Amino acid sequence: MKKELGILVIFICLCFTVAIGNPNFLSFTNLQNVGRLIGIFGIFSIGSGIVIITKGVDLSVGSLFALTGIIISQMLVEYNIFWVWAVLFTILLSTALGFLHGFLITRFKIQPFIITLCGLLFYRGMARYISNDVTLGFGYSKGFETLKFISTGNILGIPAPFILLVLIGGFFWLVLHKSVYGRYLFAVGRNEEASFFSGINTNRIVLSAYVISGFLAGICGILLAFYTNAVAPSAHGNFYELYGIAAAVLGGCSLRGGEGSVIGIIIGAAMLQVIQNLVNLLGIPSSLNFPVMAVVILIGVFADRFFATRKKKQNLQI
């Protein structure tokens, strides 16, 4: 709880600094846009964070966005499939791919980095092949206005994706911090071998983390596709997996596994979007987005290392 409180204080200070630098940050329209992006990025960052808690990593998220965006666009626009069935198929496909990642990692004991890197390359290539490397879109979203509203609309002035994030975040907060499954997840991340000999089905726990990541990536793939209203298979979702990893690390998830919280991940995702908004408001070239993200990740890793060393020294003194 102390770590989350510290992250929240840093986030508030960051917002205060941005508001001083450019008062337009506090405009209602800008806050809505930022809230909408926090909603979209926060949802899939929760999945990335859960994987990191198990001492894993999911590098396939960005390419999965491209693949799911292309698929749902073709299903809705080219094949005129009812949007409910298109959404269910897209999310089920993304969840199944997450299951495949977890199965390969646990069954054959291959490093998550390798499996998800292969996914990154394969899904991007498939998105380009299926679409003939042509940008697809949704036009005026006629016939599936509900999806457009969920991705870009507001409910009582609050962005719908942000409300969705609150609902999903609340559910996974209960799962991670108030359930037996959550305790098993953290235990496996801290020491998988000890957890196994304690009677925990470690393979099932690790596999479930990648299933959750795939499920949440499927939801965000749809939201992001409708938010941009165009899916360029070669560029859509590029490097977005890094946003998820950065949000998780910045939010207190340890790359050594076994640490993290849903609230921290959401705050981390919000901080990244506020930083990006600051870059836009101050007219800083967008090409500096990635250097800024690199610095943020580095700071998060150093902070994690610092607190881990400090905790270890305190335990030794006791």
C-alpha positions in Angstrom: 0.0 0.0 0.0 2.9 2.4 0.7 4.2 1.9 -2.8 0.9 2.7 -4.4 0.5 5.8 -2.2 4.0 7.0 -3.3 3.1 6.4 -7.0 -0.2 8.3 -6.5 1.7 11.3 -5.0 4.1 11.3 -7.9 1.2 11.2 -10.3 -0.6 14.1 -8.6 2.7 16.1 -8.7 3.1 15.3 -12.4 -0.4 16.5 -13.2 0.2 19.7 -11.2 3.4 20.3 -13.1 1.7 19.7 -16.5 -1.1 22.1 -15.5 1.3 24.8 -14.7 3.3 24.2 -17.9 0.1 24.4 -20.0 -3.3 25.3 -18.5 -5.0 23.6 -21.5 -4.2 20.4 -19.7 -7.2 21.0 -17.4 -9.6 21.8 -20.2 -12.6 19.5 -20.2 -12.0 18.2 -23.7 -8.4 17.4 -23.0 -9.2 15.6 -19.8 -11.8 13.6 -21.7 -9.2 12.6 -24.3 -6.6 11.7 -21.7 -9.2 9.7 -19.7 -10.2 7.8 -22.9 -6.6 6.8 -23.5 -6.0 5.9 -19.9 -9.0 3.6 -20.1 -7.7 1.8 -23.2 -4.1 1.6 -22.2 -5.0 0.8 -18.6 -7.0 -2.3 -19.5 -4.3 -4.1 -21.4 -1.6 -2.9 -19.0 -3.4 -4.9 -16.2 -2.9 -8.0 -18.4 0.8 -7.2 -18.9 1.2 -6.6 -15.2 -0.4 -9.9 -14.2 2.1 -11.7 -16.5 5.0 -9.7 -15.0 3.9 -10.8 -11.5 4.5 -14.4 -12.6 8.0 -13.3 -13.7 7.0 -13.4 -17.3 6.6 -10.9 -20.2 4.2 -10.6 -23.1 5.7 -8.9 -26.1 2.9 -9.8 -28.5 0.3 -7.3 -27.4 1.0 -4.6 -30.0 0.9 -7.1 -32.9 -2.2 -8.7 -31.5 -3.9 -5.3 -31.7 -3.1 -5.1 -35.4 -4.4 -8.7 -36.0 -7.6 -8.2 -34.0 -8.2 -4.8 -35.6 -7.9 -6.2 -39.1 -10.1 -9.2 -38.3 -13.0 -7.2 -36.7 -12.8 -4.6 -39.5 -13.2 -7.3 -42.1 -15.9 -9.1 -40.2 -18.0 -6.0 -39.8 -17.4 -4.1 -43.0 -16.6 -6.8 -45.6 -18.7 -9.7 -44.4 -21.5 -7.8 -42.6 -21.4 -10.0 -39.5 -23.5 -9.0 -36.6 -21.2 -6.9 -34.3 -21.9 -9.0 -31.2 -20.7 -12.2 -32.9 -17.7 -10.3 -34.4 -16.7 -9.0 -30.9 -17.1 -12.5 -29.3 -15.0 -14.1 -32.0 -12.3 -11.5 -31.8 -12.0 -11.7 -28.0 -12.1 -15.5 -28.1 -9.4 -15.6 -30.7 -7.1 -13.3 -28.7 -7.8 -15.3 -25.5 -7.0 -18.6 -27.4 -3.7 -17.1 -28.5 -2.9 -16.1 -24.9 -3.7 -19.7 -24.0 -1.3 -20.9 -26.7 1.5 -18.7 -25.3 0.9 -20.0 -21.8 0.7 -23.6 -23.0 4.0 -23.4 -24.9 5.8 -21.7 -22.0 4.6 -24.1 -19.3 4.6 -27.4 -21.4 7.9 -27.0 -23.1 9.6 -24.6 -20.5 10.5 -22.1 -23.2 11.3 -18.6 -22.0 8.3 -16.2 -22.2 10.5 -13.7 -24.1 11.0 -16.1 -27.0 7.4 -17.3 -27.2 5.8 -13.9 -27.1 8.5 -12.4 -29.4 7.5 -15.1 -32.0 3.9 -14.0 -31.4 4.9 -10.4 -32.1 6.4 -11.3 -35.4 3.8 -13.8 -36.5 0.7 -11.8 -35.6 2.0 -8.7 -37.4 2.8 -10.7 -40.4 -0.6 -12.4 -40.5 -2.3 -9.0 -40.1 -0.4 -7.7 -43.2 -1.1 -10.9 -45.1 -4.9 -11.0 -44.4 -5.3 -7.4 -45.3 -2.9 -7.5 -48.3 -1.0 -4.8 -46.4 -3.9 -2.3 -46.9 -5.3 0.0 -44.3 -8.8 -1.0 -43.2 -11.3 1.1 -41.3 -15.0 1.4 -40.2 -16.2 4.4 -42.2 -19.1 6.0 -40.3 -19.6 2.8 -38.2 -23.1 2.3 -39.6 -24.6 -0.8 -38.1 -22.2 -1.0 -35.2 -22.6 2.4 -33.5 -22.6 0.8 -30.1 -19.0 -0.3 -30.5 -18.0 3.2 -31.7 -19.7 4.7 -28.6 -18.0 2.3 -26.2 -14.6 3.3 -27.7 -15.1 7.0 -28.2 -18.3 8.0 -26.4 -19.0 9.6 -23.0 -21.4 8.6 -20.2 -22.3 11.6 -18.1 -19.2 13.3 -19.4 -16.9 10.4 -18.4 -15.2 8.5 -21.3 -16.7 5.1 -21.7 -13.3 3.3 -21.9 -12.4 4.9 -18.6 -15.6 3.5 -17.0 -14.8 0.1 -18.5 -11.3 0.3 -17.0 -12.8 1.0 -13.5 -15.1 -2.0 -13.9 -12.4 -4.4 -15.1 -9.8 -2.9 -12.7 -12.2 -3.4 -9.8 -12.8 -7.1 -10.8 -9.1 -7.9 -11.1 -8.3 -6.1 -7.9 -10.6 -8.5 -6.1 -9.1 -11.4 -8.0 -5.5 -10.5 -7.3 -5.8 -9.2 -3.8 -8.8 -10.9 -2.2 -8.8 -14.4 -3.6 -6.8 -17.6 -3.3 -5.9 -17.4 -6.9 -4.3 -14.1 -6.3 -2.2 -15.4 -3.5 -1.1 -18.3 -5.7 -0.2 -15.9 -8.5 2.1 -13.9 -6.2 3.6 -17.0 -4.7 4.5 -18.5 -8.1 6.1 -15.2 -9.1 8.2 -15.1 -5.9 9.4 -18.7 -6.0 7.9 -21.1 -8.6 9.8 -24.1 -7.3 8.7 -23.6 -3.7 5.2 -23.0 -4.8 5.2 -26.3 -6.7 6.3 -28.2 -3.7 3.7 -26.5 -1.6 1.0 -28.1 -3.8 0.3 -25.2 -6.1 -0.3 -26.1 -9.8 2.3 -23.6 -11.0 1.8 -24.4 -14.7 -1.9 -23.7 -14.5 -1.3 -20.4 -12.7 1.3 -19.2 -15.2 -0.9 -20.3 -18.1 -3.9 -18.4 -16.7 -1.8 -15.2 -16.6 -1.3 -15.4 -20.3 -4.9 -16.2 -20.9 -5.9 -13.1 -19.0 -3.4 -11.0 -20.9 -4.8 -12.3 -24.2 -8.4 -11.7 -23.1 -7.7 -8.1 -22.1 -5.6 -7.5 -25.2 -8.6 -8.7 -27.3 -10.9 -6.1 -25.6 -8.4 -3.3 -26.1 -7.7 -4.4 -29.7 -11.4 -3.6 -30.5 -11.4 -0.4 -28.5 -8.2 0.9 -30.1 -9.4 0.0 -33.6 -12.6 2.0 -33.2 -10.7 4.8 -31.5 -8.3 5.3 -34.4 -11.1 4.3 -36.9 -8.3 2.9 -39.2 -6.0 -0.1 -38.9 -2.7 0.1 -40.8 -1.4 -3.5 -40.4 2.2 -2.5 -40.6 2.0 0.2 -37.9 -1.2 -0.3 -35.8 -0.2 -1.0 -32.2 3.5 -0.7 -32.8 5.5 -0.9 -29.6 2.3 -0.8 -27.5 3.5 -3.8 -25.6 6.1 -1.5 -24.2 3.5 0.8 -22.8 2.0 -2.1 -20.9 5.3 -3.2 -19.5 6.2 0.4 -18.7 2.9 1.0 -16.9 3.3 -2.1 -14.9 6.9 -1.4 -13.9 6.1 2.2 -13.1 3.1 1.0 -11.1 5.2 -1.1 -8.8 5.4 -4.5 -10.6 8.8 -6.1 -10.1 10.5 -7.6 -13.1 11.7 -10.3 -10.7 8.1 -11.3 -10.2 5.9 -11.7 -7.1 5.1 -8.0 -6.7 2.5 -5.6 -8.1 -1.0 -4.3 -7.7 -3.9 -3.4 -10.0 -4.2 0.1 -8.6 -0.4 0.7 -9.2 -0.7 -0.5 -12.8 -3.6 1.8 -13.5 -1.7 4.8 -12.0 1.3 3.8 -14.0 -0.8 3.7 -17.2 -2.3 7.1 -16.3 1.2 8.6 -15.7 2.4 7.5 -19.2 -0.6 9.1 -20.8 -0.1 12.3 -18.9 3.5 12.4 -19.9 2.5 11.9 -23.5 -0.1 14.6 -23.2 2.6 16.9 -21.8 4.8 16.2 -24.8 1.9 17.1 -27.2 0.8 20.2 -25.3 4.4 21.6 -25.1 4.9 21.0 -28.8 7.8 18.6 -28.2 8.4 16.4 -31.3 6.4 13.1 -31.1 9.6 11.3 -32.0 10.7 11.8 -28.4 7.8 9.7 -27.1 10.0 6.6 -27.0 13.0 8.2 -25.4 10.7 9.5 -22.7 9.3 6.0 -22.2 12.8 4.6 -22.0 13.7 7.0 -19.2 10.4 6.2 -17.4 11.1 2.4 -17.5 14.7 3.0 -16.4 13.5 5.1 -13.5 11.0 2.4 -12.5 13.6 -0.3 -12.6 16.1 1.7 -10.5 13.3 2.5 -8.0 12.4 -1.2 -7.8 16.0 -2.1 -7.3 16.5 0.5 -4.6 13.4 -0.6 -2.6 14.3 -4.3 -3.0 17.8 -3.6 -1.6 16.5 -1.5 1.2 13.9 -4.2 2.1 16.6 -6.8 2.1 18.8 -4.8 4.4 15.9 -4.2 6.8 15.2 -7.9 6.9 18.9 -8.7 7.7 18.9 -6.2 10.5 15.8 -7.9 12.0 
